[in-house]
């Protein structure tokens, strides 16, 4: 049927550069996920690349109105939301991770993400290829997920595909994002 058809744009990459002066590379927090994308889960896993020799971070989650939903200390470079923090479908949130290094300087990074609507989750499940689907079907599905801004879900497929095609540099890049 027409409703079950999808259009897929090519998965493109843009080369970028960042120049940092007077900054120590080991003192930079990089948000990995979710960051600038939609998530299917109502309780997503937050991941970041931490600062060298720092293990304790401060995590804060705010809603669209700027209300703090959770503020907590975190050990390590990832955190799953506790069950008592319920995110709303279709809503946008901001999360921030920060750390203070021994000399007193504070580093932080913030990013936004949105929770997919129930309709989007239903559509994803209806289009999801079976486990034994052909590689081309899984690649097309992963590209469509990217297009729908469901980057974390797409990354799961890219990682599986990269394991099957370890010599494909482009697939490795998509899996690592």
Secondary structure as UniProt FT lines:
FT   HELIX           2..4
FT   TURN            25..26
FT   STRAND          30..33
FT   STRAND          37..39
FT   STRAND          45..49
FT   TURN            52..53
FT   STRAND          56..62
FT   TURN            64..65
FT   STRAND          68..75
FT   STRAND          78..80
FT   TURN            83..84
FT   TURN            89..90
FT   STRAND          92..100
FT   TURN            102..103
FT   STRAND          106..115
FT   HELIX           118..127
FT   TURN            131..132
FT   HELIX           135..147
FT   TURN            148..149
FT   HELIX           151..164
FT   TURN            166..167
FT   HELIX           169..176
//
